[in-house]
Amino acid sequence: MDSADSVQRRVSTRGHAETSSTFSTSSTSSSPSAPQAEPSRDIPDGPTTIRDRSVGSDYALLSRQVRNAGLLRHRPLRSVTTLAVTLLLLTGGWAAFVLIGDSWWQLTTAAVLAFAFTQCGFRGHEAGHRQLFEGRRANDVTGLVFGNLFIGLGFGWWVAKHNRHHAHPNQVGRDPDIETGALVFIDHEARGRAGVAGFLTRHQAPLFFPMLLLEGWALHVATFRALGRGRTSAPAALAVEVLALLVHVAAYLTVVLLVLSPLKALAFVVVQQALFGLYMGAAFAPNHKGMAMPEEHDRPDFLRGQVLTSRNVRGGRVIDFVLGGLNYQIEHHLFPSMPRFALPAAQPLVRAYCAELGLPYTQTGVVDSYRQALRHLHAVGASLRAEPRGPGGTAV
């Protein structure tokens, strides 16, 4: 297995020139429904034993292995158990909130509910990928309940955005998760940023985790903006999705204001939403940041487009639970509808297959995954830090 540092040297840190050469000769399809693969002569350092594989066969062979192992089969009872545990965690947090009453100890409850909110977000993620149940309707209802109703995040808006990410992970101009905002992930888009935006970009690596404290609010705002524009692929009517969100907001604020005095209520909401954003952002951050970034004109085949842009985080059952199975990012991207509990069993198959193809398979520890992501953010801001600054901090 490649170490994280060796994979970074081979895939990520050589810049977009290497990324382009890796991806540009690939086939034009990046859809999981019809994945294509270039001949193995295009695989860097690929073993000679697979040079005769036909175009399109690489992913198909792996998919057949996974399907024959029964790893794509849904287990509704296990899904219901997982949903029940998550619901128990959420209701237990709110019950504790009511029982504790008007006390500053509620800031501890805020942390518990932030954890519960993020776990609900994981269940929404699984529902969006149809991981929980065979039928679409059961997944859609689960997503609306655990997303819109329980935590105030629009399920339809998020599914549309997340599907674009899965179709083009880490691809410049195509993946919405690397679009420039408060953070900049693309080198050339950092140049010329000034004022507050420039300051944030120059220091975005050390500011990354503090900025995640605002991620919860950003997700809520993005949800209502998207719904206001009618941009949603919700399984229910737009009015139903909006109603579920409004019920959440009304119930959340009503309970908080009935139990707590105004100052404590404000502190509770700020802390709970901040920790929710921090946890949610920290769970998704290790997955792609610092990995290969295909240029917009590149057309990687499905297998390589997913494997080379994704990073796994090793760990046991605790890490699996805390990160909601997102630590098996490579397997998840190759088989989005695979139930979360099947991902650990799929990993040895996928890793061995990548080794046969000569494809780098990136897996590292939790701390190192964040280190690599922060290293990328730091490198993107380097051009701004190198600019001479005037007395007022402006570029000269």
C-alpha positions in Angstrom: 0.0 0.0 0.0 1.3 3.4 -0.9 2.0 5.8 2.0 0.2 9.1 2.0 3.4 11.0 1.4 4.4 8.9 -1.6 0.9 9.2 -3.1 1.0 12.9 -2.6 4.3 13.1 -4.4 3.0 11.0 -7.3 -0.5 12.4 -7.6 -0.9 15.8 -6.0 2.1 17.9 -5.4 3.4 17.9 -8.9 0.7 20.4 -9.8 -1.8 20.6 -12.5 0.6 19.6 -15.2 0.9 16.1 -13.9 -2.8 16.0 -13.2 -3.6 17.0 -16.8 -1.3 14.3 -18.2 -2.8 11.7 -16.0 -6.4 12.5 -17.0 -6.4 14.2 -20.4 -5.9 11.0 -22.4 -8.8 9.3 -20.7 -12.2 8.6 -22.3 -15.0 11.1 -22.2 -17.4 9.3 -19.9 -17.4 10.1 -16.2 -20.9 8.7 -15.4 -21.2 5.8 -12.9 -24.0 4.5 -14.9 -21.8 4.0 -17.9 -18.2 4.1 -16.7 -15.5 3.9 -19.4 -11.8 3.2 -19.0 -8.8 3.9 -21.2 -6.5 1.1 -22.2 -3.9 0.3 -19.6 -1.1 1.7 -21.7 -2.2 5.1 -20.4 -1.8 4.0 -16.8 1.4 5.5 -15.3 3.8 2.7 -14.6 1.0 0.2 -15.2 1.9 -3.5 -15.0 2.4 -5.3 -18.4 0.0 -8.0 -17.3 -3.1 -5.8 -17.9 -2.0 -4.0 -21.1 -4.5 -6.0 -23.1 -7.6 -5.0 -21.2 -10.2 -3.5 -23.5 -11.5 0.0 -23.2 -14.3 0.2 -20.5 -13.4 -3.1 -18.8 -11.5 -1.9 -15.8 -14.4 -0.6 -13.8 -16.7 -3.3 -15.1 -14.5 -6.0 -13.7 -14.3 -4.4 -10.3 -18.0 -3.8 -10.2 -18.7 -7.5 -11.0 -16.4 -8.5 -8.1 -18.2 -6.2 -5.7 -21.7 -7.2 -6.9 -20.9 -10.9 -6.7 -19.7 -10.4 -3.1 -23.1 -9.1 -2.2 -21.8 -5.7 -1.1 -24.4 -3.7 -3.0 -27.3 -5.6 -1.4 -29.6 -3.5 0.9 -30.4 -4.7 4.4 -33.5 -2.7 5.5 -33.4 -4.0 9.1 -29.9 -2.7 9.6 -30.8 0.6 8.0 -33.8 1.0 10.3 -31.7 0.2 13.3 -29.2 2.8 12.3 -31.9 5.4 11.8 -33.4 4.5 15.2 -30.1 4.9 17.0 -29.7 8.3 15.4 -33.2 9.4 16.3 -32.6 8.2 19.9 -29.5 10.3 20.0 -31.4 13.4 18.7 -34.4 13.0 21.0 -32.2 12.2 23.9 -30.3 15.4 23.4 -33.5 17.5 23.3 -34.9 15.6 26.3 -31.8 16.5 28.3 -32.2 20.1 27.1 -35.7 20.3 28.5 -34.8 18.6 31.8 -31.7 20.7 32.5 -33.7 23.9 32.1 -32.4 27.5 32.2 -28.8 26.8 33.0 -25.4 27.5 31.5 -24.9 23.7 31.5 -26.9 23.8 28.3 -23.7 24.7 26.4 -22.8 21.0 27.1 -26.2 20.0 25.6 -25.4 22.2 22.6 -22.3 20.0 21.9 -24.4 16.8 22.2 -27.0 18.2 19.8 -24.3 19.4 17.4 -23.1 15.8 17.3 -26.6 14.5 16.8 -27.3 17.0 14.0 -24.2 15.9 12.1 -25.2 12.2 12.5 -28.6 13.2 11.1 -26.7 14.8 8.2 -24.9 11.5 7.6 -28.3 9.7 7.4 -29.4 12.3 4.9 -26.3 11.7 2.9 -27.0 7.9 2.9 -30.6 8.5 1.9 -29.5 10.8 -1.0 -27.3 8.0 -2.4 -30.1 5.4 -1.9 -27.9 3.4 0.5 -30.6 2.8 3.1 -33.4 1.1 1.2 -34.1 -0.5 -2.1 -37.0 1.7 -3.0 -36.6 5.4 -3.9 -39.5 6.6 -1.9 -38.3 5.3 1.4 -34.9 6.9 0.9 -36.5 10.2 -0.1 -38.8 10.4 2.9 -35.8 9.6 5.2 -33.8 12.4 3.6 -36.5 14.9 4.0 -37.1 14.0 7.6 -33.5 13.8 8.7 -32.4 16.7 6.6 -35.2 19.3 6.3 -37.2 18.5 9.4 -34.6 17.5 11.9 -31.6 19.7 11.1 -32.9 22.4 8.7 -30.9 21.5 5.7 -32.6 21.2 2.3 -32.4 17.6 1.1 -33.3 18.4 -2.5 -30.8 21.2 -2.8 -28.1 19.2 -1.3 -28.7 16.1 -3.5 -28.4 18.2 -6.7 -25.2 19.8 -5.5 -23.7 16.5 -4.2 -24.5 14.6 -7.4 -22.5 17.2 -9.3 -19.6 16.6 -7.0 -19.7 12.9 -7.5 -19.8 13.2 -11.2 -16.7 15.4 -11.3 -14.8 15.1 -8.0 -12.2 17.8 -7.5 -12.4 18.8 -11.1 -11.8 22.5 -11.8 -14.9 24.3 -13.1 -17.1 21.2 -12.5 -17.1 20.3 -8.9 -19.2 22.7 -6.8 -17.3 21.7 -3.6 -14.1 23.4 -4.9 -15.7 26.6 -6.1 -14.1 29.7 -4.8 -15.8 31.3 -1.8 -14.4 32.2 1.6 -11.8 29.5 0.9 -9.8 29.1 -2.3 -8.8 25.6 -3.5 -7.5 26.5 -7.0 -4.1 28.2 -7.5 -4.9 30.7 -10.2 -8.1 31.9 -8.5 -6.2 33.1 -5.5 -4.3 35.7 -7.4 -5.5 39.2 -7.2 -7.7 38.7 -4.2 -7.6 41.8 -2.0 -9.1 43.2 1.2 -10.8 40.7 3.6 -10.9 38.0 0.9 -7.2 38.4 0.3 -6.4 38.2 4.0 -8.5 35.1 4.4 -6.8 33.4 1.4 -3.2 34.3 2.6 -4.0 32.7 6.0 -6.6 30.2 5.0 -4.7 27.2 6.3 -4.5 28.4 10.0 -8.0 29.9 9.7 -9.6 26.7 8.2 -10.9 25.2 11.4 -12.1 28.5 12.9 -13.9 29.2 9.7 -15.7 25.9 9.9 -17.5 27.2 12.9 -19.6 29.2 10.4 -20.2 26.3 8.1 -23.6 25.4 9.8 -24.9 28.9 9.1 -23.5 28.8 5.6 -25.4 25.6 4.9 -28.7 27.0 6.2 -28.3 30.2 4.1 -27.4 28.2 1.0 -30.5 26.0 1.5 -32.9 28.9 1.7 -31.2 30.7 -1.2 -31.5 27.7 -3.4 -35.2 27.2 -2.5 -35.9 30.8 -3.0 -34.6 30.4 -6.6 -36.5 27.2 -7.0 -33.3 25.3 -7.5 -34.0 21.9 -5.9 -34.4 18.3 -7.0 -36.5 17.5 -3.9 -38.5 14.3 -4.2 -41.5 16.2 -2.9 -43.1 19.4 -4.0 -41.1 22.5 -3.3 -43.8 23.7 -0.9 -43.4 20.5 1.1 -39.6 20.9 1.4 -40.0 24.6 2.5 -42.7 23.6 5.0 -40.5 21.0 6.6 -37.7 23.6 6.9 -40.0 26.2 8.4 -41.4 23.6 10.9 -37.8 22.9 12.0 -36.9 26.6 12.4 -40.1 27.3 14.4 -39.8 24.2 16.6 -36.1 24.8 17.3 -36.5 28.4 18.3 -39.7 27.8 20.2 -38.1 25.1 22.4 -35.0 27.1 23.0 -36.8 30.4 23.9 -39.3 28.6 26.2 -36.5 26.9 28.2 -33.7 29.5 28.2 -33.5 33.2 29.0 -32.6 35.4 26.0 -28.9 35.6 26.7 -28.5 31.8 27.4 -30.7 31.1 24.3 -28.4 33.2 22.1 -25.3 31.5 23.5 -26.9 28.0 23.0 -27.8 28.7 19.4 -24.4 30.1 18.6 -22.5 27.3 20.2 -24.7 24.5 18.9 -24.7 25.7 15.3 -20.9 26.5 15.4 -20.1 23.0 16.6 -22.4 21.5 14.1 -20.6 23.3 11.3 -17.2 22.4 12.7 -18.1 18.7 12.9 -19.8 18.5 9.5 -16.9 20.3 7.8 -14.3 18.3 9.6 -15.9 15.1 8.5 -15.9 16.0 4.8 -12.6 17.9 4.7 -10.2 14.9 4.6 -11.9 13.3 1.5 -10.5 15.2 -1.4 -8.6 18.4 -0.4 -5.0 18.1 -1.5 -5.6 15.3 -3.9 -5.4 15.4 -7.7 -7.4 18.2 -9.4 -8.3 17.5 -13.1 -8.5 20.5 -15.3 -11.9 21.5 -16.7 -11.1 20.1 -20.2 -9.9 16.7 -18.8 -12.1 13.7 -19.2 -11.0 11.0 -16.8 -12.5 7.6 -17.0 -14.8 6.8 -14.1 -12.5 4.5 -12.2 -9.4 6.8 -12.3 -11.5 10.0 -11.9 -12.8 8.7 -8.6 -9.7 6.9 -7.2 -7.0 9.5 -7.9 -9.1 12.4 -6.5 -10.1 10.7 -3.2 -8.4 9.8 0.1 -9.3 7.2 2.6 -8.8 7.7 6.4 -7.8 4.6 8.3 -9.3 3.7 11.6 -11.5 1.3 13.4 -15.2 1.3 14.3 -14.9 4.5 16.3 -13.6 6.4 13.3 -16.1 4.8 11.0 -18.9 6.0 13.4 -17.6 9.5 14.0 -17.0 10.1 10.3 -20.2 8.4 9.1 -18.3 6.0 6.8 -16.9 8.9 4.8 -13.4 7.6 5.7 -13.9 5.0 3.0 -14.1 7.7 0.4 -12.6 5.8 -2.5 -15.0 2.9 -2.2 -17.9 5.3 -1.6 -17.1 7.3 -4.8 -16.8 4.1 -6.9 -20.0 2.7 -5.5 -22.2 5.6 -4.2 -25.2 3.4 -3.5 -23.2 0.8 -1.5 -24.6 0.7 2.1 -22.3 2.3 4.6 -21.8 -0.9 6.6 -20.5 -2.7 3.4 -17.7 -0.2 2.7 -15.1 -1.9 5.0 -15.6 -5.2 3.3 -15.2 -3.6 -0.1 -12.0 -1.9 0.7 -9.6 -5.0 0.3 -11.2 -5.7 -3.1 -10.8 -2.2 -4.3 -7.3 -1.7 -2.9 -6.1 -5.0 -4.4 -7.6 -4.1 -7.8 -6.0 -0.7 -7.8 -2.6 -2.4 -7.0 -3.1 -4.7 -10.0 -3.8 -1.7 -12.3 -0.9 0.3 -10.8 -3.3 3.0 -9.6 -2.2 4.9 -6.4 -4.6 4.1 -3.6 -4.3 6.9 -1.0 -5.0 6.0 2.7 -3.7 7.8 5.7 -4.4 8.6 9.3 -6.9 11.2 10.6 -4.2 13.7 11.6 -2.2 13.3 8.4 -5.4 13.7 6.3 -6.0 17.1 7.8 -2.3 17.9 7.5 -2.4 17.2 3.8 -5.6 19.3 3.3 -4.1 22.2 5.2 -0.9 21.9 3.2 -2.9 22.3 0.1 -4.7 25.4 1.4 -1.4 26.9 2.5 0.2 26.3 -1.0 -2.8 27.9 -2.7 -2.3 31.1 -0.7 1.4 31.2 -1.4 1.1 33.6 -4.4 -0.7 36.2 -2.3 1.7 35.9 0.6 4.6 36.5 -1.9 3.1 39.8 -3.1 4.8 42.9 -1.6 2.4 44.6 0.8 1.9 48.3 1.3 1.6 50.1 4.7 -2.1 49.4 4.7 -1.7 45.7 3.9 -2.7 46.2 0.2 -0.7 44.7 -2.6 1.8 47.0 -4.3 
